[in-house]
Amino acid sequence: MVTVKAVGLLFENPYITIADVAERCEVSATTAAKVLSDLEGDGVVREVSGRKRRKFYLADGVTEILGNR
């Protein structure tokens, strides 16, 4: 269920952080990190900040959809 909520958040803003998912989905940062890691593994998001902490993730597919509007 958290994954579904996180994907929904990507349509509000295709850039997302662990803190965003944790706060908006009301889960721990550890759970949010796992969700984003799983989404990254599935190719839904990619990490774009290059940081070890406070990473930013981007949903390229969402930006493509929004760019075609």
Protein Blocks (a to p, Z undefined) as FASTA:
>chain_A
ZZmmmmmmmmmomcdcfklmmmmnopafklmmmmmmmmmmnomaccfklpabhpacddfk
lmmmmmmZZ
